[in-house]
Amino acid sequence: MSQQQPTPADTAGGVRHDFLHDFLLDPARHSPGAPAVIESPQAGHTAVTTYAELTALVGEYAAGLHALGIEPGARVILEADTTAPAIAMLLACSRAGLTFVPVSPETPYRRLESIAETVRPALHLQELTGQRTDVRPPVGTARFGPDGLTVDRAPVRRPPRRGTPCVTDPAYIIFTSGTTGRPKGVVMSHRAVVAFYRGMLAHRIAGPEDRIASTSPLQFDFSLLNIGLALGSGASVVPVPPPLVRWPRHLLRVLRETGATQVNGVPSIWRQVLRHEPRRLAALDRLRGVLFCGEEFPLPELRRLQELLPAARIVNCYGATESMACSFEDVPSPLPESIERLSIGTAHPGAEMLLVDGTGAVIDAPGVVGEIHLRSPALFSGYWDDREATRATLVPDPLCPQSGQYVLRTGDLALRGPDGEFYFAGRIDSQVQINGNRVELAEVERRLTEHPGATAATAIPLPLPGGGQRLAAFVVPAAGGDLGDAGALREFCAQTLPPYMVPQEIRLLDRLPTTANGKVDRAALAAGAEPAA
Ligand SMILES: Nc1ncnc2c1ncn2[C@@H]1O[C@H](COS(=O)(=O)NC(=O)C[C@H](N)c2cccc(Br)c2)[C@@H](O)[C@H]1O
């Protein structure tokens, strides 16, 4: 049994911190003058916030929040991109015992209203430059900036009914994009987040010299991973504003001017860079690490990234918001020619993945596909106000249901390799029935991206008029690649796939639509597809 290695965060000052704000701002871990956040919103302009400045801002915001008389345990909507003040504000909420709910400034008003109706926040917070108006009373409204907190509409004051902060208290609530039905609020406690950070930091992915670019919106817990990885390692966060992530030249400029040494993001952030600015990417000689999560990285694109950044360590981070993440696995460099699937490794120290078959039995043998169930101290507390969904996801430990211990039912399929490492094998709901046959969509996508002229592909089931489903695929041609027409691509698939797995229709797209969190937006593809002929 591998003992959990103490992480820098725990051993530096010899004190264990179990609340988010203490853990990330432990002064014993980083020198006050070291850069905590490095921003470069415009060309030629770089702003550094040191750990001492960040800590002072947290103190100022926490005092401002305390003065508002909001009871501990109340929710606060934190509408912001990942900026130094926003990082300070989330840490101040943590210190004030308030649960923050991060949402992006790009969040549509109706979705913000729906989240507010669900969590009934005491306060809505946005940056000084925030554009949000008409937040409905009685929710208080305030703005925060480098000089502190300014209140527009005071929140309702309530006497505190909790006197003692507990590590099981909710630190934040993340609303998932909710692939099915209404968005679910994933409630994460201080204990879960800090347990995850400890497990992640044990991998020593970053050190104090690192500058870690964060390219996800604050509402996506990937940004919270990046903040924890940077501050937990005594390194710097380099937030890249979402509008700049989408333009290769802007993204690369920020990386260059901030001296970023690592870039964390979903696979889709690289597509346009690889296509339009390969040489500028290769010129970033300080870049020595890439970490991706959220979905599979198309192997041809991953190979291309490795060619352009031969010295970079590329880490495949697998996990779900309900446990922040689960595993960190180095991508082999270079990728073997024959590889079919990337390993997602094994769970971070202190956690463990189990595979369970359709009958609920735990699978030990290698090579057998089962559903990943995660044993971990970093599991979410539950979905906000949704016991039924919680019960379906936090299930009794299949190894000992009587114990009262719960594990996370991930909805992901995987199989074990010969050395106990896991290989992601798609989501259970990406197993679809076509003409009565089970099809793993990822397998169709993999075949399509094996075509030298294709750089990315998504396969989705579409309804047939008479019932049942047909298979449709959307393919992004490689720059300068020769893709031929849809017929040639179908023929290419037919060479290795059974007939029912060959997409009945294939559409070529310049780019795949993505969700707010940067993942391929399958619902948008399905909605945009013509009805069946
Ligand atoms: N590396 C992979 N290969 C393949 N499939 C992946 C990977 N990482 C996810 N997924 C899929 O995404 C699902 C989950 O989606 S999610 O809840 O929106 N969360 C996410 O995507 C992001 C997730 N919270 C996460 C991951 C890493 C760090 C942090 Br911090 C957060 C998983 O259940 C998987 O199906």
The ligand as a Gaussian input file, in Angstrom:
#p B3LYP/6-31G(d) Opt

LIG

0 1
 N       -8.403000      13.164000     -19.633000
 C       -9.600000      12.777000     -20.054000
 N       -9.730000      11.891000     -21.060000
 C      -10.953000      11.500000     -21.476000
 N      -12.109000      11.933000     -20.952000
 C      -12.029000      12.812000     -19.937000
 C      -10.789000      13.281000     -19.431000
 N      -11.040000      14.156000     -18.411000
 C      -12.389000      14.216000     -18.278000
 N      -12.981000      13.414000     -19.196000
 C      -14.418000      13.225000     -19.409000
 O      -15.107000      14.349000     -18.841000
 C      -15.989000      13.875000     -17.819000
 C      -16.019000      14.891000     -16.677000
 O      -16.581000      16.064000     -17.212000
 S      -16.733000      17.251000     -16.196000
 O      -17.438000      16.792000     -15.060000
 O      -17.276000      18.346000     -16.971000
 N      -15.320000      17.649000     -15.685000
 C      -14.294000      17.876000     -16.547000
 O      -14.359000      17.651000     -17.718000
 C      -13.058000      18.422000     -15.990000
 C      -12.792000      17.754000     -14.722000
 N      -13.688000      18.356000     -13.729000
 C      -11.438000      17.999000     -14.387000
 C      -10.435000      17.245000     -14.909000
 C       -9.162000      17.546000     -14.567000
 C       -8.907000      18.548000     -13.678000
 C       -9.964000      19.230000     -13.135000
 Br      -9.760000      20.436000     -11.788000
 C      -11.218000      19.011000     -13.497000
 C      -15.373000      12.596000     -17.344000
 O      -16.350000      11.815000     -16.709000
 C      -14.883000      11.998000     -18.642000
 O      -15.960000      11.419000     -19.343000

